Amino acid sequence: MNCLILGGAGFIGSHLTDAMLKQGHHVRVFDRLNVNTSNLTDALSRIELIRGDFLNESDISSALQGVDLVVHLISTTLPKTSNDNPIYDVASNVVGTLKLLNLSCQRNVRKIIFLSSGGTVYGPSVKCPISETHATDPICSYGITKLTIEKYLHLYHHLYNLDYVVLRAANAFGERQNPSSGQGAITAFLWKILKEEPIHIWGDGTVIRDYFYISDLVSAILAAIERDSPSRIYNIGSGVPHTLNELLSIMQAVTGRTPIIQYSPARNVDVPINYLDVARAREEFSWQPLASLEEGIARTWTWLQHHKPDCK
């Protein structure tokens, strides 16, 4: 299959690229003009790499030529800062994706896999674990734009029969994740522990989230690619709740180091509890998370130690 991975040089995209190459797919990666391709070092000779602007229709049209399937991983904003400039969030993510959808129809793309956000589209939870039928009331622009894109995917399927699957992912972590990116509490905390710097916690550390290892996210994307899914939206995560304080205790056990922690007042963009019900993916994809939190943290810790000069 000819596959285009938008954002394929990043943390998630590079792991997916490796996995898809192993399965024999032809992989084309699209990413920013100035993107660092170090995550793709082992794959560069076996892929097509296209650098361009996601908002440039000519760049995206060229990237879509001859493509059967698109995996859309691009996001120009972060949950914690998206409310600072919602107009930019909409212009760069929603409008950019609408251009992609129009061009995908013109280029006869068969299917789009969109990585949405299980941590933000639902907003404050009424019931946990959160199923795909839970109300969607996001309290940050990032979640609103993700949800908007989901709705437009549904519209284009209705109007033009463009096939799609939405994966509402929890908090993935693992090797190649930039600890300074502003996303990924586990990788960022481990990096602080390695450098013996304070870890900044908003609130008292009792905020509950769903964390899962990168290999389990990749296997879910592959399942969405390979299977004819009866549903359109799937939660993907561990399905297991953990507080930040619990994470820090596990990290202390894995690393043998005591974290330095600084607590600050909670932020109004952070919901107190969010963890996902992944039963639909288990039943319809025969997918399930396999890596334990401790195993994932240990692997990430080892990688950070060996790649210390590359993490800035």
Backbone hydrogen bonds in HBPLUS format (Angstrom, degrees):
<---DONOR---> <-ACCEPTOR-->    atom                        ^
c    i                          cat <-CA-CA->   ^        H-A-AA   ^      H-
h    n   atom  resd res      DA  || num        DHA   H-A  angle D-A-AA Bond
n    s   type  num  typ     dist DA aas  dist angle  dist       angle   num
A0026-HIS N   A0001-MET O   2.98 MM  25  6.00 155.4  2.04 146.3 153.7     1
A0068-ASP N   A0002-ASN O   2.85 MM  66  5.29 157.2  1.90 138.4 146.1     2
A0069-LEU N   A0002-ASN O   3.26 MM  67  6.61 157.3  2.31 155.7 159.9     3
A0003-CYS N   A0026-HIS O   2.85 MM  23  6.08 174.9  1.85 173.8 174.6     4
A0028-ARG N   A0003-CYS O   2.80 MM  25  6.07 155.2  1.86 162.2 170.4     5
A0004-LEU N   A0069-LEU O   2.90 MM  65  6.31 159.2  1.95 157.7 164.6     6
A0071-VAL N   A0004-LEU O   2.83 MM  67  6.25 161.7  1.86 164.5 169.5     7
A0005-ILE N   A0028-ARG O   2.86 MM  23  6.29 159.7  1.90 163.2 170.1     8
A0030-PHE N   A0005-ILE O   3.05 MM  25  6.19 171.7  2.06 149.5 149.8     9
A0006-LEU N   A0071-VAL O   2.89 MM  65  6.10 159.5  1.93 161.0 167.9    10
A0073-LEU N   A0006-LEU O   3.04 MM  67  5.55 147.4  2.15 138.3 148.0    11
A0007-GLY N   A0030-PHE O   2.77 MM  23  5.89 167.9  1.79 167.7 172.0    12
A0010-GLY N   A0007-GLY O   3.33 MM   3  5.90 168.0  2.35 117.0 120.4    13
A0014-SER N   A0010-GLY O   2.89 MM   4  5.65 157.0  1.95 141.2 146.2    14
A0016-LEU N   A0012-ILE O   2.98 MM   4  6.24 160.0  2.02 155.1 161.5    15
A0017-THR N   A0013-GLY O   2.82 MM   4  5.98 153.5  1.89 144.8 152.6    16
A0018-ASP N   A0014-SER O   3.10 MM   4  6.34 163.1  2.13 146.9 149.7    17
A0019-ALA N   A0015-HIS O   3.12 MM   4  6.37 160.9  2.16 146.5 151.6    18
A0020-MET N   A0016-LEU O   2.87 MM   4  6.07 159.4  1.91 157.3 162.5    19
A0021-LEU N   A0017-THR O   2.98 MM   4  6.15 156.2  2.03 152.8 159.0    20
A0022-LYS N   A0018-ASP O   3.12 MM   4  6.37 154.3  2.19 144.6 151.3    21
A0023-GLN N   A0019-ALA O   3.22 MM   4  6.52 135.6  2.43 135.7 146.9    22
A0023-GLN N   A0020-MET O   3.15 MM   3  5.05 127.8  2.44  91.1 104.8    23
A0025-HIS N   A0020-MET O   3.10 MM   5  5.59 159.8  2.14 158.8 152.8    24
A0024-GLY N   A0021-LEU O   2.98 MM   3  5.10 159.8  2.02 106.1 112.2    25
A0048-GLU N   A0027-VAL O   3.09 MM  21  6.51 161.1  2.13 149.1 155.1    26
A0029-VAL N   A0048-GLU O   2.71 MM  19  6.06 165.4  1.73 173.9 175.8    27
A0050-ILE N   A0029-VAL O   2.76 MM  21  6.04 170.0  1.77 172.9 175.8    28
A0031-ASP N   A0050-ILE O   3.07 MM  19  6.60 151.7  2.15 157.5 165.8    29
A0052-GLY N   A0031-ASP O   2.92 MM  21  6.22 155.1  1.98 156.0 164.0    30
A0035-VAL N   A0032-ARG O   3.25 MM   3  5.05 166.0  2.27 107.0 107.2    31
A0040-LEU N   A0037-THR O   2.89 MM   3  5.37 150.3  1.98 114.1 123.4    32
A0041-THR N   A0038-SER O   3.31 MM   3  5.21 166.4  2.33 109.3 109.0    33
A0043-ALA N   A0040-LEU O   2.79 MM   3  5.13 145.6  1.91 113.7 125.3    34
A0044-LEU N   A0040-LEU O   2.88 MM   4  5.70 131.7  2.12 167.2 176.3    35
A0046-ARG N   A0043-ALA O   2.81 MM   3  5.41 159.5  1.85 124.4 131.6    36
A0056-ASN N   A0053-ASP O   2.94 MM   3  5.21 159.1  1.98 112.1 119.0    37
A0059-ASP N   A0056-ASN O   3.09 MM   3  5.38 118.0  2.50 103.8 118.0    38
A0060-ILE N   A0056-ASN O   3.10 MM   4  6.44 164.6  2.13 158.8 162.9    39
A0061-SER N   A0057-GLU O   2.83 MM   4  5.87 158.8  1.87 147.3 154.0    40
A0062-SER N   A0058-SER O   3.08 MM   4  6.21 158.4  2.13 144.5 149.4    41
A0063-ALA N   A0059-ASP O   3.07 MM   4  6.30 155.6  2.13 143.4 150.6    42
A0064-LEU N   A0060-ILE O   2.97 MM   4  6.17 137.7  2.16 146.3 157.1    43
A0065-GLN N   A0062-SER O   3.30 MM   3  5.47 157.6  2.35 104.8 111.3    44
A0067-VAL N   A0064-LEU O   3.06 MM   3  5.32 157.4  2.11 139.3 134.0    45
A0110-ARG N   A0068-ASP O   2.79 MM  42  5.31 143.2  1.93 134.2 145.5    46
A0111-LYS N   A0068-ASP O   3.38 MM  43  6.88 147.6  2.49 148.8 156.4    47
A0070-VAL N   A0111-LYS O   2.98 MM  41  6.43 157.9  2.03 153.3 160.3    48
A0113-ILE N   A0070-VAL O   2.78 MM  43  6.21 162.0  1.81 161.5 167.8    49
A0072-HIS N   A0113-ILE O   2.76 MM  41  6.04 163.3  1.79 167.8 173.8    50
A0115-LEU N   A0072-HIS O   3.22 MM  43  6.33 171.4  2.23 163.4 160.9    51
A0081-THR N   A0078-LEU O   3.28 MM   3  5.59 141.2  2.44 107.1 117.0    52
A0082-SER N   A0078-LEU O   2.91 MM   4  5.60 127.6  2.19 157.6 169.1    53
A0084-ASP N   A0081-THR O   2.99 MM   3  5.52 155.4  2.05 115.1 122.9    54
A0085-ASN N   A0082-SER O   3.32 MM   3  5.90 150.5  2.41 111.8 117.7    55
A0089-ASP N   A0085-ASN O   3.18 MM   4  6.49 158.1  2.23 148.6 155.3    56
A0090-VAL N   A0086-PRO O   2.90 MM   4  6.16 161.2  1.94 154.7 157.5    57
A0091-ALA N   A0087-ILE O   2.87 MM   4  6.02 169.3  1.88 152.9 156.6    58
A0092-SER N   A0088-TYR O   2.86 MM   4  5.81 163.4  1.89 151.6 155.5    59
A0093-ASN N   A0089-ASP O   3.00 MM   4  5.78 154.5  2.07 139.3 147.1    60
A0094-VAL N   A0090-VAL O   2.97 MM   4  4.94 122.1  2.31 116.8 133.2    61
A0095-VAL N   A0090-VAL O   3.01 MM   5  6.41 163.7  2.04 164.9 169.3    62
A0097-THR N   A0093-ASN O   3.03 MM   4  5.99 149.7  2.13 132.8 140.6    63
A0098-LEU N   A0094-VAL O   2.91 MM   4  6.21 152.2  1.99 150.4 158.6    64
A0099-LYS N   A0095-VAL O   3.05 MM   4  6.35 155.7  2.11 150.7 156.3    65
A0100-LEU N   A0096-GLY O   3.09 MM   4  6.38 151.0  2.17 138.5 146.8    66
A0101-LEU N   A0097-THR O   2.83 MM   4  6.15 154.7  1.90 152.2 158.4    67
A0102-ASN N   A0098-LEU O   3.00 MM   4  6.24 164.3  2.03 150.8 154.5    68
A0103-LEU N   A0099-LYS O   3.02 MM   4  6.20 166.7  2.04 151.1 154.8    69
A0104-SER N   A0100-LEU O   2.79 MM   4  5.93 147.1  1.90 146.2 156.4    70
A0105-CYS N   A0101-LEU O   3.08 MM   4  6.33 153.6  2.15 147.9 153.0    71
A0106-GLN N   A0102-ASN O   3.17 MM   4  6.49 155.9  2.23 144.2 151.0    72
A0107-ARG N   A0103-LEU O   2.85 MM   4  6.04 146.3  1.96 146.4 155.7    73
A0109-VAL N   A0104-SER O   2.94 MM   5  5.10 170.0  1.95 152.2 153.0    74
A0108-ASN N   A0105-CYS O   3.32 MM   3  5.13 161.6  2.36  99.0 103.9    75
A0112-ILE N   A0163-ASP O   2.97 MM  51  6.38 142.1  2.12 130.3 140.0    76
A0165-VAL N   A0112-ILE O   2.96 MM  53  6.49 144.1  2.09 156.0 161.9    77
A0114-PHE N   A0165-VAL O   2.91 MM  51  6.31 165.1  1.93 162.8 167.8    78
A0167-LEU N   A0114-PHE O   2.93 MM  53  6.24 167.3  1.95 167.4 169.2    79
A0116-SER N   A0167-LEU O   2.78 MM  51  5.58 144.9  1.90 134.6 144.9    80
A0120-THR N   A0117-SER O   3.40 MM   3  5.58 153.7  2.47 101.0 107.6    81
A0121-VAL N   A0117-SER O   3.15 MM   4  5.96 168.3  2.16 154.4 157.3    82
A0118-GLY N   A0169-ALA O   2.75 MM  51  4.76 147.1  1.85 120.2 126.4    83
A0137-ASP N   A0122-TYR O   3.10 MM  15  5.33 170.5  2.11 106.5 109.1    84
A0130-ILE N   A0275-TYR O   2.88 MM 145  6.19 165.4  1.91 147.2 150.2    85
A0277-ASP N   A0130-ILE O   2.76 MM 147  5.16 167.1  1.77 132.7 128.1    86
A0134-HIS N   A0131-SER O   3.10 MM   3  5.51 166.9  2.11 115.5 119.0    87
A0143-GLY N   A0140-CYS O   3.09 MM   3  5.54 120.3  2.47 108.4 120.7    88
A0144-ILE N   A0140-CYS O   3.15 MM   4  6.51 154.1  2.22 148.2 156.2    89
A0145-THR N   A0141-SER O   2.86 MM   4  6.11 163.3  1.89 162.0 164.4    90
A0146-LYS N   A0142-TYR O   3.07 MM   4  6.28 156.8  2.13 145.2 151.9    91
A0147-LEU N   A0143-GLY O   2.98 MM   4  6.12 161.0  2.01 145.2 150.4    92
A0148-THR N   A0144-ILE O   2.85 MM   4  6.05 151.6  1.93 145.8 154.5    93
A0149-ILE N   A0145-THR O   2.95 MM   4  6.15 158.9  2.00 148.6 153.0    94
A0150-GLU N   A0146-LYS O   3.05 MM   4  6.38 152.1  2.13 144.1 152.0    95
A0151-LYS N   A0147-LEU O   3.06 MM   4  6.41 153.1  2.13 146.4 152.9    96
A0152-TYR N   A0148-THR O   3.00 MM   4  6.36 152.9  2.07 149.4 156.9    97
A0153-LEU N   A0149-ILE O   2.93 MM   4  6.18 151.4  2.01 150.3 158.0    98
A0154-HIS N   A0150-GLU O   3.11 MM   4  6.46 154.3  2.18 146.0 152.4    99
A0155-LEU N   A0151-LYS O   2.96 MM   4  6.28 153.0  2.04 144.3 152.1   100
A0156-TYR N   A0152-TYR O   2.89 MM   4  6.13 163.7  1.92 153.3 156.3   101
A0157-HIS N   A0153-LEU O   2.98 MM   4  6.18 143.5  2.12 142.6 152.7   102
A0158-HIS N   A0154-HIS O   2.95 MM   4  6.18 155.9  2.01 147.2 153.9   103
A0159-LEU N   A0155-LEU O   2.80 MM   4  6.05 159.7  1.84 154.8 160.6   104
A0160-TYR N   A0156-TYR O   2.83 MM   4  5.38 154.7  1.90 131.0 139.6   105
A0162-LEU N   A0156-TYR O   3.47 MM   6  5.89 178.0  2.47 118.5 118.2   106
A0161-ASN N   A0157-HIS O   2.87 MM   4  4.21 133.2  2.09 116.9 120.9   107
A0166-VAL N   A0232-ARG O   2.72 MM  66  5.98 172.3  1.72 171.1 173.9   108
A0234-TYR N   A0166-VAL O   2.92 MM  68  6.27 149.8  2.01 153.1 162.6   109
A0168-ARG N   A0234-TYR O   2.71 MM  66  5.92 158.7  1.75 153.8 160.5   110
A0236-ILE N   A0168-ARG O   2.96 MM  68  5.90 159.3  2.00 138.5 135.5   111
A0170-ALA N   A0236-ILE O   2.83 MM  66  6.19 143.1  1.97 167.8 170.9   112
A0171-ASN N   A0210-ASP O   2.99 MM  39  6.03 163.0  2.02 168.0 165.9   113
A0212-PHE N   A0171-ASN O   2.99 MM  41  6.16 159.4  2.03 138.3 140.9   114
A0173-PHE N   A0212-PHE O   3.07 MM  39  6.40 134.1  2.28 148.4 157.7   115
A0214-ILE N   A0173-PHE O   2.88 MM  41  5.48 137.4  2.06 168.5 163.0   116
A0177-GLN N   A0174-GLY O   3.34 MM   3  6.07 154.9  2.41 135.4 138.0   117
A0181-SER N   A0178-ASN O   3.14 MM   3  5.33 161.9  2.18 119.5 118.4   118
A0188-ALA N   A0184-GLY O   3.02 MM   4  6.12 166.9  2.04 157.9 162.2   119
A0189-PHE N   A0185-ALA O   2.79 MM   4  5.85 159.6  1.83 151.6 157.3   120
A0190-LEU N   A0186-ILE O   2.94 MM   4  6.12 164.2  1.97 152.7 157.1   121
A0191-TRP N   A0187-THR O   3.00 MM   4  6.15 151.8  2.08 144.6 152.3   122
A0192-LYS N   A0188-ALA O   3.05 MM   4  6.33 152.1  2.13 144.4 151.5   123
A0193-ILE N   A0189-PHE O   2.92 MM   4  6.24 155.4  1.98 150.3 157.4   124
A0194-LEU N   A0190-LEU O   2.87 MM   4  6.12 156.0  1.93 146.6 153.2   125
A0195-LYS N   A0191-TRP O   3.00 MM   4  6.25 152.7  2.08 144.7 151.6   126
A0196-GLU N   A0192-LYS O   2.84 MM   4  5.81 107.0  2.38 135.4 153.4   127
A0197-GLU N   A0192-LYS O   2.86 MM   5  4.94 167.9  1.87 144.5 147.5   128
A0196-GLU N   A0193-ILE O   3.13 MM   3  4.85 150.7  2.22  95.1 104.0   129
A0199-ILE N   A0260-ILE O   2.60 MM  61  5.93 159.4  1.64 155.7 161.4   130
A0262-GLN N   A0199-ILE O   2.80 MM  63  5.95 164.3  1.82 162.6 159.1   131
A0201-ILE N   A0262-GLN O   2.78 MM  61  6.02 168.1  1.80 167.2 168.4   132
A0264-SER N   A0201-ILE O   2.80 MM  63  6.12 148.2  1.90 166.7 171.3   133
A0203-GLY N   A0264-SER O   2.52 MM  61  5.53 162.3  1.55 153.0 159.9   134
A0245-ASN N   A0205-GLY O   3.03 MM  40  5.10 152.1  2.11 150.1 141.6   135
A0208-ILE N   A0272-PRO O   2.94 MM  64  6.26 166.2  1.96 149.2 151.0   136
A0274-ASN N   A0208-ILE O   2.95 MM  66  5.96 139.3  2.12 127.0 139.7   137
A0209-ARG N   A0242-HIS O   3.01 MM  33  5.63 165.3  2.03 148.4 148.3   138
A0242-HIS N   A0209-ARG O   3.04 MM  33  5.63 146.5  2.15 151.5 162.0   139
A0216-ASP N   A0213-TYR O   2.99 MM   3  5.74 141.1  2.14 121.5 130.7   140
A0217-LEU N   A0214-ILE O   3.08 MM   3  5.17 123.3  2.41  99.0 113.4   141
A0218-VAL N   A0214-ILE O   2.99 MM   4  6.29 164.4  2.01 159.6 163.6   142
A0219-SER N   A0215-SER O   3.04 MM   4  6.20 156.5  2.10 139.7 145.9   143
A0220-ALA N   A0216-ASP O   3.19 MM   4  6.30 142.5  2.34 132.5 141.6   144
A0220-ALA N   A0217-LEU O   3.11 MM   3  5.10 122.8  2.46  94.4 109.0   145
A0221-ILE N   A0217-LEU O   3.02 MM   4  6.37 155.1  2.08 152.5 158.9   146
A0222-LEU N   A0218-VAL O   2.96 MM   4  6.23 162.8  1.99 154.1 158.8   147
A0223-ALA N   A0219-SER O   3.01 MM   4  6.16 149.0  2.11 136.3 144.6   148
A0224-ALA N   A0220-ALA O   2.99 MM   4  6.28 151.7  2.07 145.2 152.6   149
A0225-ILE N   A0221-ILE O   2.97 MM   4  6.26 141.0  2.12 144.8 156.0   150
A0226-GLU N   A0222-LEU O   2.93 MM   4  6.09 160.2  1.97 152.4 157.1   151
A0227-ARG N   A0223-ALA O   3.01 MM   4  5.84 152.7  2.09 148.5 153.3   152
A0247-LEU N   A0243-THR O   3.04 MM   4  6.41 155.3  2.10 147.2 153.9   153
A0248-LEU N   A0244-LEU O   3.01 MM   4  6.30 160.0  2.05 150.4 154.8   154
A0249-SER N   A0245-ASN O   3.08 MM   4  6.35 148.3  2.19 141.8 150.1   155
A0250-ILE N   A0246-GLU O   3.01 MM   4  6.32 158.6  2.06 152.8 157.9   156
A0251-MET N   A0247-LEU O   2.86 MM   4  6.15 159.8  1.90 154.0 160.3   157
A0252-GLN N   A0248-LEU O   2.93 MM   4  6.12 151.5  2.02 142.5 149.8   158
A0253-ALA N   A0249-SER O   3.08 MM   4  6.36 153.8  2.15 143.8 150.4   159
A0254-VAL N   A0250-ILE O   2.88 MM   4  6.15 157.6  1.93 153.3 159.7   160
A0255-THR N   A0251-MET O   2.85 MM   4  5.87 170.0  1.86 153.1 156.2   161
A0256-GLY N   A0252-GLN O   2.86 MM   4  5.38 141.0  2.01 134.3 144.1   162
A0270-ASP N   A0267-ARG O   3.42 MM   3  5.74 166.2  2.44 108.0 111.9   163
A0282-ARG N   A0278-VAL O   3.16 MM   4  6.46 156.6  2.22 149.1 156.2   164
A0283-GLU N   A0279-ALA O   2.88 MM   4  6.10 162.1  1.92 156.1 160.2   165
A0284-GLU N   A0280-ARG O   2.86 MM   4  5.92 169.0  1.88 157.2 160.4   166
A0285-PHE N   A0281-ALA O   2.89 MM   4  5.13 148.8  1.98 129.9 138.5   167
A0287-TRP N   A0281-ALA O   3.45 MM   6  5.86 171.1  2.46 128.7 128.3   168
A0286-SER N   A0282-ARG O   3.14 MM   4  4.78 126.6  2.43 114.4 122.9   169
A0296-GLY N   A0292-SER O   2.97 MM   4  6.22 166.0  1.99 155.5 159.0   170
A0297-ILE N   A0293-LEU O   2.92 MM   4  6.09 162.4  1.95 152.2 157.1   171
A0298-ALA N   A0294-GLU O   2.96 MM   4  6.12 156.9  2.01 145.5 151.8   172
A0299-ARG N   A0295-GLU O   3.03 MM   4  6.28 158.2  2.08 150.4 155.8   173
A0300-THR N   A0296-GLY O   2.97 MM   4  6.15 160.5  2.00 149.8 155.4   174
A0301-TRP N   A0297-ILE O   2.87 MM   4  6.01 157.6  1.92 149.0 155.3   175
A0302-THR N   A0298-ALA O   3.03 MM   4  6.23 159.2  2.08 146.1 151.1   176
A0303-TRP N   A0299-ARG O   3.02 MM   4  6.26 159.9  2.06 147.2 152.6   177
A0304-LEU N   A0300-THR O   2.95 MM   4  6.18 162.0  1.98 152.4 156.9   178
A0305-GLN N   A0301-TRP O   3.10 MM   4  6.31 155.3  2.16 147.4 153.5   179
A0306-HIS N   A0302-THR O   3.20 MM   4  6.47 151.9  2.28 146.4 153.3   180
A0307-HIS N   A0303-TRP O   2.92 MM   4  6.02 132.3  2.15 147.3 160.9   181
A0310-ASP N   A0307-HIS O   2.94 MM   3  5.48 142.3  2.08 118.1 128.9   182
A0311-CYS N   A0308-LYS O   3.36 MM   3  5.58 159.2  2.41 109.0 114.7   183
